[in-house]
Amino acid sequence: MRKSFSERVFTIVKKISRGRVLAYKDVARLAGSPSASRAVGNILNKNREPRIPCHRVVRSDGTLGGYNRGAKKKLEILRKEGAKI
């Protein structure tokens, strides 16, 4: 049975290493729907599972993008992990 798009997104995001980031469009492409970057953002915004590091997904222009716990918290976590933002 094939995983849903949401499950594929979560699987990809779980694999992003500490200190690294991927763009929403990269997650969408890796999940098999290259034009679904907005859907990736919506899926991640609804996530409340702490084992899925949604904060490691940013906009393709390098800016933070949204985060369900606030952009300030996203930046704080990424800096703590050593990501270059």
ROROZA-824744 format. One line per 10 residues: number of its first residue (from 1); their letters; for each residue x, y, z of N, C-alpha, C. Coordinates in steps of 0.05 Angstrom, whole numbers, padded with zeros to 5 digits. Layout:
BEGIN
NUM) A) X,Y,Z,X,Y,Z,X,Y,Z; ... $
***
This chain:
BEGIN
1) MRKSFSERVF) 00017,-00024,00000,00000,00000,00000,00018,00025,00000; 00012,00044,-00017,00027,00068,-00019,00020,00088,00003; 00040,00101,00014,00036,00121,00035,00021,00145,00024; 00007,00158,00041,-00006,00184,00034,00015,00205,00030; 00008,00227,00017,00027,00249,00014,00036,00259,00041; 00019,00262,00060,00026,00271,00087,00047,00253,00099; 00042,00227,00097,00061,00207,00109,00088,00209,00095; 00088,00213,00069,00114,00216,00055,00128,00241,00063; 00113,00263,00067,00125,00288,00076,00138,00284,00104; 00123,00272,00122,00134,00267,00149,00159,00249,00149 $
11) TIVKKISRGR) 00158,00229,00132,00182,00211,00130,00206,00226,00121; 00203,00244,00101,00225,00260,00091,00235,00279,00112; 00217,00293,00125,00225,00313,00145,00239,00300,00169; 00230,00277,00176,00244,00262,00199,00273,00257,00193; 00280,00255,00167,00307,00248,00159,00326,00273,00157; 00315,00297,00160,00332,00321,00158,00349,00322,00183; 00375,00322,00179,00394,00321,00201,00394,00348,00217; 00401,00345,00242,00405,00369,00259,00425,00388,00246; 00418,00414,00245,00436,00433,00233,00432,00437,00203; 00414,00421,00192,00409,00422,00163,00380,00432,00159 $
21) VLAYKDVARL) 00375,00442,00135,00347,00450,00127,00342,00441,00099; 00317,00438,00092,00308,00433,00065,00286,00454,00059; 00283,00461,00034,00262,00480,00026,00236,00464,00023; 00214,00478,00026,00187,00466,00023,00186,00452,-00005; 00196,00466,-00025,00195,00454,-00052,00211,00429,-00055; 00234,00427,-00040,00250,00403,-00041,00235,00380,-00028; 00222,00385,-00005,00206,00364,00008,00184,00355,-00011; 00171,00374,-00024,00149,00367,-00042,00160,00349,-00065; 00182,00356,-00076,00194,00341,-00098,00202,00313,-00089; 00214,00311,-00066,00222,00285,-00055,00198,00267,-00048 $
31) AGSPSASRAV) 00176,00280,-00041,00151,00266,-00035,00136,00258,-00060; 00145,00266,-00083,00133,00258,-00108,00113,00278,-00120; 00111,00302,-00109,00093,00322,-00120,00108,00349,-00121; 00125,00353,-00142,00142,00377,-00143,00128,00404,-00141; 00103,00405,-00148,00089,00431,-00147,00072,00435,-00121; 00076,00418,-00102,00060,00418,-00078,00074,00430,-00053; 00091,00450,-00058,00105,00462,-00035,00086,00475,-00015; 00065,00487,-00024,00045,00499,-00006,00031,00478,00011; 00025,00455,-00002,00013,00433,00013,00032,00423,00035; 00058,00422,00029,00078,00414,00049,00076,00433,00073 $
41) GNILNKNREP) 00075,00459,00068,00073,00479,00089,00048,00475,00106; 00026,00469,00093,00001,00465,00107,00002,00439,00124; 00014,00419,00114,00016,00394,00129,00034,00398,00153; 00056,00411,00149,00075,00415,00172,00063,00435,00192; 00048,00454,00184,00036,00473,00202,00016,00459,00222; 00004,00437,00213,-00015,00423,00230,-00002,00402,00248; 00024,00397,00244,00038,00376,00259,00043,00384,00288; 00038,00367,00306,00043,00371,00334,00062,00350,00346; 00072,00332,00328,00089,00311,00337,00118,00321,00339; 00129,00322,00363,00156,00333,00367,00179,00317,00353 $
51) RIPCHRVVRS) 00173,00292,00346,00194,00276,00332,00197,00283,00303; 00179,00300,00293,00180,00309,00265,00190,00338,00265; 00215,00342,00258,00228,00369,00260,00219,00389,00239; 00195,00397,00240,00184,00416,00220,00200,00442,00218; 00213,00450,00239,00228,00474,00239,00251,00473,00220; 00258,00450,00210,00281,00447,00191,00273,00451,00162; 00248,00459,00157,00239,00465,00130,00235,00495,00127; 00248,00506,00107,00248,00535,00103,00239,00542,00074; 00236,00567,00069,00229,00576,00042,00253,00573,00023; 00247,00571,-00002,00269,00567,-00022,00287,00591,-00024 $
61) DGTLGGYNRG) 00278,00614,-00016,00296,00638,-00016,00313,00640,00009; 00311,00620,00026,00328,00619,00050,00315,00632,00075; 00293,00645,00071,00279,00657,00094,00264,00635,00109; 00257,00640,00134,00246,00620,00151,00220,00607,00142; 00201,00623,00133,00174,00613,00128,00160,00610,00155; 00137,00597,00154,00121,00594,00178,00130,00572,00197; 00118,00572,00220,00123,00551,00240,00100,00553,00260; 00089,00530,00267,00065,00530,00284,00071,00539,00313; 00096,00543,00320,00102,00553,00347,00114,00581,00345; 00113,00593,00321,00122,00620,00317,00150,00622,00304 $
71) AKKKLEILRK) 00153,00641,00287,00179,00645,00272,00202,00649,00291; 00198,00664,00313,00219,00669,00332,00230,00643,00344; 00211,00625,00351,00219,00599,00362,00233,00582,00341; 00224,00583,00316,00237,00568,00295,00266,00577,00292; 00271,00603,00291,00298,00613,00288,00315,00605,00312; 00304,00607,00335,00318,00600,00360,00327,00570,00359; 00309,00553,00351,00316,00524,00349,00337,00519,00328; 00334,00531,00305,00353,00527,00283,00381,00537,00291; 00382,00560,00303,00408,00570,00312,00421,00552,00333; 00405,00542,00351,00414,00524,00372,00426,00498,00359 $
81) EGAKI) 00413,00489,00337,00423,00465,00324,00447,00470,00305; 00453,00496,00301,00476,00502,00284,00470,00506,00255; 00445,00509,00248,00437,00514,00220,00446,00542,00211; 00454,00544,00187,00462,00570,00176,00437,00583,00163; 00426,00602,00176,00402,00616,00166,00408,00645,00163 $
***
